[in-house]
């Protein structure tokens, strides 16, 4: 019996070793965290599905930064973590899973806190998915020296999930246009999301552009929470100004498809300025006008949301929230965010508007 017991123990041990040996290798290929040596970071990096945004102090040397990445277990990254690269332009990393069967390409960008306040919409790049056969525009801004400074965010990636876009970039709600007030400009169009959108109660997608980022992974569950509003701000904003043209679509509907004969679509422009802390590092669109961290809001009035076939100037003051003030030390420390939001349908965030509503914007500026 002792001999039999010994054989059983040996067999169990061999089985256990075999199970450990045969355990499947990790198939994940993600960046989990990112850090930089010294006191370079202005705030925690934002890690999205295929993008990492690093905000650094204005004194940082973007030509020679060496970010270090934590990856999912067993994954590898190329270029190697800790490699010094020139981040005056976006850099691209490939993360490969432990089992070598999966890889993901990340765009890693560095933003200098409070770097620009004039937005000309002259720069555009394409995101193309050859497999699903669609392509859309991403607008970006350069600083006064011609170096890349920031990407604008939009809901184009969410619209792509509906299958309504194609290889023609103008088939997406947010795009660049050659017909700006000066050079190129921004074009926002409210579009139908087709059968898919109707089935999930999201029949339209308003053209939008904003400072922040869009969480594509959660956009079909809660688009408002997926819209993260804010970039670091080292100044106190006073006015948001720019130029627009606008034509409302013909038929105004709500999310259920009900037609409102006496309602005309309107465009929207607003900006929010708010304080951050350890608990609130960014505000999503669900609390953009009610969050307790808000310091001031600039929003277009109803009387200004009018149609115009010619370029027309708008100038919106920031109105302080009662009882709120700016702490100069916190401002220097990068504890404030700002976001600008532009939309072809004012209530597009709750899927109310008119397909075909078209807004052109150009020469946007934050006065501070």
N, C-alpha and C positions, 0 to 999 in steps of 0.2 A: 504493500500500500504506500509505503514511503517512496518507493521507486516510481510508482504511478503518479504520486503527487508531484515528485520532482519533474517528471516529463511534462505534466500539465503546466507547471510554473514556467519551464523552459519554453514550451509552446506559446504560452500567453506573452512571455517576454519577446519572443521572436515576432509575434503578431503585432505587438505594440511598436517595436522598432520598424516593422514593415509599414505600419500606418503612418508613422512619423516621416519615414523616407518617401512615401508615396503622396504626401500631402500636396495638394495642388498649389502651384506657384501663383502669386498674386497677379491679377489681370488689370489692376488699376494703374493709371498713368496720370497722376494729378500732382500739382504743386499745392502743398498744404500751408506753408508759411514762407515768408520772405523777410530777410533782415539785411541791414547794412552796418558795417563797423562804424564806431564813433558816434558823434552826435549829428549825423547827416539827415536822418529822417525827421520830417515835420510831423508826421502822424503814421499810424499803422497802414501798411499797403492794402489796397483793395484787390482781392483775388476773385476773379470771375471764372467762368467756364474755360475760356481760352485766352484770357488777358489778365495781366497784373499791372496795376497802376501804382507807382511809387511816387510819393510827394516828398521832395527834399527842400532843405533850406536854400534861400537864394544864393548863399555863398558857396554851395556845393559845386564841385568841378564835374560837370556832366560828361566830360571827355574821358574820364577815368574813374568809373564806378564799378564795384565788384560785389553785386548782390549775392547773398547766400540763400539757398533754397532748401526747405525741408520737403521731401517727397513722400508719396504713399510707400509703404514698406516694400523694399526690393527694387523700386524703380530707379532708373538712371536718367541723367539729364545732359544734354549737349547744346551749347558749350557747358563745360563743367561748372558746378556751383563754385562761386568765389572767383571766377574769371573776370578780369578787368576789361570792360568794353566801353565804347563811345556811346553814351546815352543821350547825346544831343539829337539823335534819331532813334526811333523805336528799334529794339533788338528782338530777335526771335530765338526761342529755345524749343527743343524737341524733348519731350519726356517719354521714355519707353518703359513699359510695364516689366515686372520681374519675369513673366513668362515669355517676353519678347513678341507676343502676338498683337499688342496694341501700342499705339503711340499717339501723342497729342502735341500739336504745335501751339505754343503760347507766344503772344505778343506782349513784351514787357516794355512799358513806357515810364519815363520819369517826368514829373511835372514840378516846376519850380513854384513854390507858393506865391500866389498873388502876382504872377508874372505879366499878364496882359489884361487890358480892359477895353480894347478896341477889336471889333470882330467884323471882318470884311468878306468872309465866305468865298475867298478866292481859291482855296485849296480843297481838293477832293481826291479821294482814293476809292477804289472799288473793292467790295467783298464779293467774291464769286464762288458759288457752289456748283461745280461742273456736273456732279452726280445728279443733283436735283434740278439742275438747269435754271438757276436764277442768279441775279447779280444786282447789288444795290450800292448806292453811294454812302460814304462816310465822310463828312466834312471835318476839316481840322484847321487849326490856326498856327501860324508861325509868329515868333517874336520879332522885335524890331531889327534883329540881326539876320532874319531869314531862317532861323533854326526852328524846327518843330517845337511847339509849345503844348498843345492839347488837342484832343479829339472831342468833338461834340457827340452826344448820345442821341439816339432816336429809337422809335419802336419798330424800325425796319426788320430787325431780326425776329421779332414776334410775328409780324405780318407774314414773314416767310413760312412760318409754321402752318399757316392757313392754306398754303398751296396756291395763293392767288397771284403771286409775282412770277416774273419770268426773266429772261436775259436782258430785256429792255429795262434799264434803270428807272425810267419814268413810269414803269408799272408798279413802283413802290411809292408809299405816301410821302416819303422825305427824299428829296433829291437836289442836286445842284442844277442851276440854270445859267445859261449864257446871257440871260436878259436881266442882269442886275441893274441897280441904279448906277453903279460904277463897276464895270467889268462883270464878273460873275456874281451870283446871288443865291439865295435860298428859295426853294419852291416846296410848299406844303400843300398836299391835296387829300381831301377826305375820300376814302375808297371803300368799296364793298369788299367784305371778306369771304363772299361766296357761300356755298352750301355749308361748308364747315363752320363759318362764323354764325350763320343763322341757327344752326343746330345747338350751339353752345351759348346762345344769347349775346353774341358779340358781332352783330351784323355789319358794323363799320369799323374802320381804323382811320382816325384823324391823323393827318400829317403833323408830326411834332418834332421838335428839336429842343434839347435841354443840356444844361451843365450837370453832369452826374454820370450815372451808368444804369444800364437796363439788365435786369436779371432774367435772361431768357428762360432758364430752367423752370421758374415759378410763374411765368407770365400768363400761362393758360389757367392757372388756379386763381391768382389774384393780381391782375395787371397793375393796380394801384400800388400795392406793396412791392411789386417787382420794379417799379420806377423809383430809383434812388436818386434824390436830388441834392446836389451840393459838391463843391470843390473848395479847397482852402482859399481863404480870403484874408489879406493883410491890410485892408483898408476899410473905411466906413463908407458904404455906398449912399449916394444922395439922389441920383436920377438914373433911369434907364431910358435911353433915347435911340431912335432909329428911323427907318423909312419902310413903308409898306404899300402894297396894292392888294386889293381883296375883292373876290366875287363869290357870293354865296351860291350853293347848289340849289336846284329847283325844288326838291321834295324833302321836307324835314320829317324824320322818323325817330321813334324811340327804340330801345333795345328789343322790344317785342314786335317791331315792324309796323306799329301804329303810325299812321300819317297825320300830321298836324298842319292843316291847311293855312292857318293864320300865324304860323311861327316861321320866322326866317333865321337861318343859321348865322352865327357870329364868330369872329375870330378872337383869339386871346393872346395876350402877352403879359407876363408877370415875372417878378423876381422876389426871392425870399433871402433874408439874411438872418443867420441864427448862430447860437453858441453851441459848442460841442463839449462833451465830457466823457468820462469812461463808460457811462451807460448809454449815451446817445452820440454816436459818431457820425451818423448820417440820417436824414429824415426821408421817409418814403412819401409818395404822393398822397397816401390816405390821410395824412395829418399835416399837409403842407400849409394850411391856413389856421390850424388849431393847436399845433404843438407848443408846449409850454416853453420850449427853448428858443422860439422865434423872437427876434429883436425888432425887425421892421419888414414891411411888405410893400412892394410897388406893384400895382395892378391896374391895367387898362380899365377905364370907366365905361359904362354902357353907352354913353354919348359918343365915345371915341371908337366904338366897335362898328364902324360903318364901312360900306363898300366904297372903293375908289379905283378907277381905271388908270389913274396917274399916280406916280410916286408921291406919297404924302408923309410928312414927318409926324412922329409921336414922341412925347416927352413925359415920362411917368415918374412922379416923385415917390421916394420911399417914405412911408408913414410909420412912425415908431409905435410899437405896442406899448400901451399904457403901463407905466411902472418899470419899463425895461431901459437899460443903459449899457454902454460898451465899456468894458474894462480894458484899459490901454495895455496893461501887462499881459492879459490873456490874448489880446489882438497880436502883440509882438510874438507871443508863444505859439501862434497858429491855432488858436482854439475857436475860430469862427469859420463858418462856411457860407458860401453864396451859391444860388442857382438862378439861372434864367430859363424860362419856359415859354415856348412859342407853339401855337396850335391853330390849325385851320378850322377847327370846330370847338367852341368854348366848352361844350359838354361832351366832347368826344371821349373823355375818360370814363364816362358812364354809358358810352355807346349810343349817344343821341346826337344827331346832326344830319347833314344833307350830303349825300354822295356828290362829288364834283366841286364842293367848296374849295376854293384855291386861294392860298395866301403866299405872297412874295414878300421877303424881308431882305434888307441890305443895310450896310453901314451902321451896325449896332454898336452902342457905346455905353459903358457904365461911367457915370460922372461920380467922383468920390473926393 
